[in-house]
Structures are given as C-alpha cells and as structure tokens.
C-alpha cells in the first residue's frame, strides 16, 4: 500500500508536457533554421497566399474596382454557369485539349528521339533551333503567324496555290482559326517539351538498346518496348503541364485575333481565360472574373487527377 502511494507521488511530481508547449519548444530550438527559410514563406504569403484568399472572398461579391464590394453569395457562379459564352469557351478549350495533348506529347517525344540519335548530323544545332521559338516573344510569334496565314498574301496560301489547292481563310473561318491557334501553340512551346523529353531519353541506359539489337529488335520495337515504358514518368509530366497550359490558353488566341479581343470568327477560339480577361478588365466585373478563375482551377485540378489515375491504372 505504501509502495503504491510512493509511485503515485512520483507520477504527480513529474510535470505534464503539454503538446503546445512542446511545439513551441521545438520551434525555439530550431529558430535559426526557421529564420533562414522565413523569407520564402513571407514572400509566398504576401504575393500568393493573401491574393488567393482575397480572390476567393471576392468571388462571392460584386465589385467594379471602385467602392466597397457587395455580398452576392453564389450569384457570380450561377451567372457563369448560365452564360452561353462560358460553355462555348469551355468547349473550345476542350477541343484544344483533346486535339493538342496527343500531338504535343507524341510529337515532342518523336522529335526528342530524333535529336537524341547519334546518327543525326548537327543534332546540337537542331536542339538550339527547336528551342528558339520558346524564348521568342509571343507578340513577335503572333505577328509572324498573321503574316504567314494572311488570306491574300500569306505564304501558306501561296504554297497551297502553287500545288493546285484552294486558298484557306485561316483567320476568317472557325476551324481554320482553331488550326492556326494550335499551330502557334505547338510551334512556340515544342522547344521546352522537347528539352524535357531529351533529358529523359538521355537517362535511359544504352545497354538496353544494345541488348534489344542483339535479340533482333528493329527501331520501332525499341521505341515501343524500351523508350516509351522508360519515359512514362516524363511523358506524364509533359502531359500534365501541357494540360495546364492548354486549359489556361490565353496569349495565342488573344494576340493572333487581337481585333476580336481573342474571340476569333464566331467566337471559335474564345477560351475561358480570354473571357475572364474581358470580364475583369473590359466589363469591370471583378467578382465574376475571380469566380471564373476558381472554376478554371477546379477544371485543371480534375483533369490532372484524371491523368494521374489513368497512368496508375495502366501501370497496374
């Protein structure tokens, strides 16, 4: 009985360590490390965290840039979902995504495979040439494409006439306008994706190809059975980044069809981002524009998660 009392007295004498005090003690112990990394979190909070939270708050209000924002609840989201322009822009964005995503991933992988081959003479020069459009100003690229695709004196129509084909109104009809935007997107962004693919290809052991050659595999079999499986992670990365870029398409349609404020003929190249820009900075409906921004974010996240899920299913 006496032993039990002594044990109880010892337990009572031990101070209880509250989790909160333990957390502060840990923070104080590593105060120098946290101080050194604090600039990142401060800058992130000022330029990313606070604007994100404020934009979410603004999406539930009406505001024209002047005066106090007025509470509107889910009105901005309801107005967007009942707007035919939004659904048309979403349809255009999905058209660009479904057509361009396989072209970007497949085309850049093939180009990178070509540039990675030691049999190609001057491949280092070609690598630089492929990357140049990526670092070229989008305004200059848009001017070049407007000149190339001009209905009357464009080089593309001139070459079509040379081989006996009719002229195409690239900038005046719906589907040719979409094709013009797609060509501009691929041409200006292919260099970056080729560089990423090339880095992945150079990480594949050469011994795998040598062993396949000994077994009698041809180039196509090597590509399908070695290159593609070994590049699965890189292909997923390029696919997700391309998806994000295509769903946030803005500069190409806006600059190529600046006279129609990025809408194109019959609003055929209008995207969610061009609608968002005109809603905010031309119609001064900032609450509605921020709500559209969060809708775009949800669409991008869902699309990326679907790609991750599909990739895991294929691997399984």
C-alpha positions as CSV (number, residue, x, y, z in Angstrom):
1,X,0.0,0.0,0.0
2,X,2.8,2.3,0.9
3,X,4.6,1.5,-2.4
4,X,1.5,2.4,-4.4
5,X,1.3,5.8,-2.6
6,X,5.0,6.4,-3.3
7,X,4.5,5.6,-7.0
8,X,1.5,7.9,-7.2
9,X,3.5,10.7,-5.6
10,X,6.3,10.3,-8.1
11,X,3.9,10.4,-11.0
12,X,2.3,13.6,-9.7
13,X,5.7,15.2,-9.2
14,X,6.5,14.7,-13.0
15,X,5.3,17.8,-14.8
16,X,2.8,17.2,-17.6
17,X,4.2,18.2,-21.0
18,X,1.5,20.0,-22.9
19,X,1.7,19.4,-26.7
20,X,1.5,23.1,-27.4
21,X,4.5,23.9,-25.1
22,X,6.4,21.0,-26.7
23,X,5.7,22.5,-30.2
24,X,6.9,26.0,-29.1
25,X,10.0,24.4,-27.5
26,X,10.8,22.6,-30.8
27,X,10.3,25.8,-32.8
28,X,12.5,27.7,-30.4
29,X,15.2,25.0,-30.7
30,X,15.3,25.3,-34.5
31,X,14.7,29.1,-34.5
32,X,17.8,29.8,-36.7
33,X,16.7,27.3,-39.4
34,X,13.2,28.7,-39.5
35,X,14.6,32.2,-39.6
36,X,16.6,31.3,-42.7
37,X,13.7,29.8,-44.6
38,X,11.2,32.5,-43.4
39,X,11.8,34.9,-46.4
40,X,10.2,32.3,-48.7
41,X,7.1,31.9,-46.6
42,X,6.8,35.7,-46.1
43,X,7.0,36.3,-49.9
44,X,4.7,33.4,-50.6
45,X,2.2,34.7,-48.1
46,X,2.2,38.3,-49.4
47,X,2.2,37.6,-53.2
48,X,0.4,34.2,-53.3
49,X,-1.4,33.3,-50.1
50,X,-3.1,36.6,-49.4
51,X,-4.2,37.3,-53.0
52,X,-5.6,33.7,-53.2
53,X,-7.7,34.1,-50.1
54,X,-8.8,37.6,-51.1
55,X,-9.8,36.4,-54.6
56,X,-11.8,33.6,-53.0
57,X,-13.6,36.1,-50.8
58,X,-14.1,38.5,-53.8
59,X,-15.7,35.7,-55.9
60,X,-18.7,35.9,-53.6
61,X,-19.1,39.7,-54.0
62,X,-19.9,42.2,-56.7
63,X,-17.2,44.7,-57.3
64,X,-16.3,47.1,-60.1
65,X,-13.0,48.2,-58.8
66,X,-14.4,51.2,-57.0
67,X,-16.2,51.4,-53.7
68,X,-17.0,48.6,-51.3
69,X,-17.6,45.1,-52.6
70,X,-21.2,44.0,-52.1
71,X,-22.1,40.5,-51.0
72,X,-23.5,38.4,-53.8
73,X,-23.2,34.9,-52.5
74,X,-23.1,32.2,-55.2
75,X,-24.6,34.7,-57.7
76,X,-21.4,35.0,-59.7
77,X,-21.1,31.2,-60.1
78,X,-24.7,30.9,-61.0
79,X,-24.4,33.7,-63.6
80,X,-21.3,32.0,-65.1
81,X,-22.9,28.6,-65.3
82,X,-25.9,30.1,-67.1
83,X,-23.8,32.0,-69.6
84,X,-23.6,30.6,-73.1
85,X,-20.3,32.3,-73.7
86,X,-18.7,30.3,-70.9
87,X,-19.9,27.0,-72.2
88,X,-18.7,27.9,-75.7
89,X,-15.3,28.9,-74.3
90,X,-15.2,25.6,-72.3
91,X,-16.0,23.7,-75.5
92,X,-13.2,25.4,-77.3
93,X,-10.8,24.7,-74.5
94,X,-11.7,21.0,-74.5
95,X,-11.3,20.9,-78.3
96,X,-7.8,22.4,-78.0
97,X,-7.0,19.9,-75.2
98,X,-8.3,16.8,-76.9
99,X,-6.5,17.5,-80.2
100,X,-3.3,19.1,-79.0
101,X,-2.4,17.0,-76.0
102,X,-1.6,13.8,-78.0
103,X,0.2,15.9,-80.6
104,X,2.3,17.7,-78.0
105,X,3.2,14.5,-76.1
106,X,3.7,12.3,-79.1
107,X,5.2,14.9,-81.4
108,X,7.8,16.1,-78.9
109,X,8.7,12.6,-77.9
110,X,9.4,11.7,-81.6
111,X,11.4,14.9,-82.1
112,X,13.4,14.3,-79.0
113,X,14.1,10.7,-80.1
114,X,15.3,12.1,-83.4
115,X,17.6,14.7,-81.8
116,X,18.9,12.1,-79.3
117,X,20.1,9.8,-82.1
118,X,23.9,9.9,-82.7
119,X,23.3,9.3,-86.4
120,X,21.8,12.8,-86.9
121,X,24.4,15.2,-88.2
122,X,24.3,18.6,-86.5
123,X,21.9,17.5,-83.8
124,X,23.2,20.1,-81.4
125,X,22.3,22.8,-83.9
126,X,18.8,21.4,-84.3
127,X,18.4,21.4,-80.5
128,X,19.1,25.1,-80.4
129,X,16.8,25.8,-83.3
130,X,13.9,23.9,-81.8
131,X,14.3,25.8,-78.5
132,X,14.5,29.3,-80.1
133,X,10.7,29.7,-80.5
134,X,10.1,29.1,-76.8
135,X,12.3,32.1,-75.8
136,X,10.9,34.3,-78.6
137,X,8.4,36.9,-77.6
138,X,4.7,35.8,-78.1
139,X,3.9,39.1,-79.8
140,X,6.6,38.5,-82.4
141,X,5.3,35.0,-82.9
142,X,1.8,36.2,-83.4
143,X,2.9,38.8,-86.0
144,X,4.8,36.1,-87.9
145,X,1.8,33.8,-87.9
146,X,-0.5,36.6,-89.0
147,X,1.8,37.3,-92.0
148,X,2.1,33.6,-92.8
149,X,-1.6,32.9,-92.7
150,X,-2.9,36.1,-94.3
151,X,-5.8,35.3,-96.7
152,X,-4.4,37.4,-99.6
153,X,-0.6,37.5,-99.4
154,X,0.3,34.8,-96.8
155,X,3.0,32.3,-97.6
156,X,0.9,29.3,-96.6
157,X,-1.9,30.2,-99.0
158,X,0.8,30.9,-101.6
159,X,2.2,27.4,-101.3
160,X,-1.3,25.9,-101.4
161,X,-2.0,27.7,-104.7
162,X,1.4,26.5,-106.0
163,X,0.4,22.9,-105.6
164,X,-3.1,23.5,-107.0
165,X,-5.0,23.7,-103.7
166,X,-7.6,26.4,-102.9
167,X,-6.8,29.2,-100.5
168,X,-7.9,28.8,-96.9
169,X,-9.3,31.6,-94.8
170,X,-7.1,30.8,-91.8
171,X,-8.1,33.9,-89.8
172,X,-11.7,34.2,-91.0
173,X,-13.3,30.8,-90.5
174,X,-13.9,28.8,-87.4
175,X,-12.0,25.6,-87.8
176,X,-9.1,27.1,-89.8
177,X,-8.8,29.7,-87.0
178,X,-8.6,26.9,-84.4
179,X,-6.0,25.2,-86.5
180,X,-4.0,28.4,-86.6
181,X,-4.0,28.7,-82.8
182,X,-3.0,25.0,-82.5
183,X,-0.1,25.5,-84.9
184,X,1.1,28.6,-83.0
185,X,0.8,26.8,-79.6
186,X,2.8,23.8,-80.8
187,X,5.5,25.8,-82.6
188,X,6.0,28.2,-79.7
189,X,6.0,25.5,-76.9
190,X,7.6,22.5,-78.6
191,X,11.1,23.5,-77.7
192,X,10.5,23.3,-73.9
193,X,8.8,19.9,-74.1
194,X,11.5,18.6,-76.4
195,X,14.1,19.6,-73.9
196,X,12.3,17.8,-71.1
197,X,11.9,14.7,-73.3
198,X,15.5,14.8,-74.3
199,X,16.6,14.9,-70.7
200,X,14.5,11.8,-70.0
201,X,15.9,9.9,-73.1
202,X,19.5,10.6,-72.0
203,X,18.7,8.8,-68.7
204,X,17.8,5.5,-70.4
205,X,20.8,3.1,-70.3
206,X,22.3,2.4,-73.7
207,X,22.8,-1.3,-72.8
208,X,19.0,-1.8,-73.1
209,X,19.1,-0.8,-76.8
210,X,22.2,-2.9,-77.4
211,X,20.6,-6.0,-75.8
212,X,17.5,-5.4,-77.9
213,X,19.6,-5.2,-81.1
214,X,21.3,-8.5,-80.2
215,X,17.8,-10.0,-79.9
216,X,16.9,-8.7,-83.4
217,X,14.6,-5.8,-82.4
218,X,14.1,-3.1,-85.0
219,X,13.9,0.6,-84.3
220,X,10.1,0.7,-84.0
221,X,10.2,-2.2,-81.5
222,X,12.9,-0.5,-79.5
223,X,10.9,2.7,-79.4
224,X,7.6,1.0,-78.3
225,X,9.1,-1.6,-75.9
226,X,12.0,0.4,-74.4
227,X,11.7,4.1,-74.9
228,X,8.0,4.6,-74.2
229,X,7.9,2.4,-70.9
230,X,11.1,4.0,-69.6
231,X,9.8,7.5,-70.4
232,X,6.5,7.0,-68.7
233,X,7.2,9.4,-65.8
234,X,8.5,12.1,-68.2
235,X,5.5,11.6,-70.5
236,X,3.2,12.1,-67.5
237,X,4.9,15.3,-66.5
238,X,4.7,16.7,-70.1
239,X,1.1,15.6,-70.3
240,X,0.1,17.3,-67.1
241,X,2.0,20.6,-67.8
242,X,0.6,20.6,-71.3
243,X,-2.9,20.1,-69.9
244,X,-2.5,23.0,-67.5
245,X,-1.2,25.2,-70.4
246,X,-4.0,24.3,-72.8
247,X,-6.7,24.8,-70.2
248,X,-5.2,28.2,-69.4
249,X,-4.7,29.2,-73.1
250,X,-4.7,33.0,-73.5
251,X,-1.8,34.7,-75.2
252,X,-2.0,32.8,-78.5
253,X,-5.7,33.4,-79.3
254,X,-5.6,36.9,-77.8
255,X,-2.6,38.1,-79.9
256,X,-3.5,36.2,-83.1
257,X,-7.1,37.6,-83.0
258,X,-6.5,40.9,-81.2
259,X,-9.1,42.6,-83.4
260,X,-11.8,40.5,-82.0
261,X,-10.4,40.5,-78.4
262,X,-9.2,36.9,-78.7
263,X,-12.6,35.5,-79.7
264,X,-11.9,34.8,-83.3
265,X,-14.5,34.2,-86.0
266,X,-17.8,33.2,-84.5
267,X,-16.1,33.0,-81.1
268,X,-14.4,29.8,-82.3
269,X,-11.1,30.4,-80.4
270,X,-12.5,32.0,-77.3
271,X,-11.1,30.3,-74.2
272,X,-12.0,30.6,-70.5
273,X,-9.0,32.8,-69.9
274,X,-9.9,35.3,-72.7
275,X,-13.4,35.5,-71.3
276,X,-12.0,36.0,-67.8
277,X,-9.7,38.8,-69.0
278,X,-12.5,40.7,-70.9
279,X,-14.9,40.2,-67.9
280,X,-12.4,41.7,-65.5
281,X,-10.6,44.5,-67.4
282,X,-13.2,45.4,-70.0
283,X,-16.5,44.9,-68.2
284,X,-15.1,45.6,-64.7
285,X,-16.9,42.6,-63.2
286,X,-14.1,41.6,-60.9
287,X,-16.1,39.3,-58.7
288,X,-17.4,37.3,-61.6
289,X,-13.9,37.1,-63.1
290,X,-12.4,35.7,-59.9
291,X,-15.2,33.2,-59.7
292,X,-14.3,32.1,-63.2
293,X,-10.7,31.8,-62.2
294,X,-11.6,29.3,-59.5
295,X,-13.8,27.4,-61.9
296,X,-10.8,27.1,-64.2
297,X,-8.6,26.0,-61.3
298,X,-11.1,23.2,-60.4
299,X,-11.2,22.0,-64.1
300,X,-7.4,22.0,-64.2
301,X,-7.1,20.0,-61.0
302,X,-9.7,17.5,-62.0
303,X,-8.1,17.0,-65.4
304,X,-4.7,16.4,-63.8
305,X,-6.1,14.0,-61.3
306,X,-7.7,12.0,-64.1
307,X,-4.4,11.8,-65.9
308,X,-2.7,10.6,-62.8
309,X,-5.4,8.0,-62.2
310,X,-5.2,6.7,-65.8
311,X,-1.5,6.4,-65.6
312,X,-1.6,4.4,-62.4
313,X,-4.3,2.2,-63.9
314,X,-2.1,1.5,-67.0
315,X,0.9,0.7,-64.7
316,X,-1.2,-1.7,-62.7
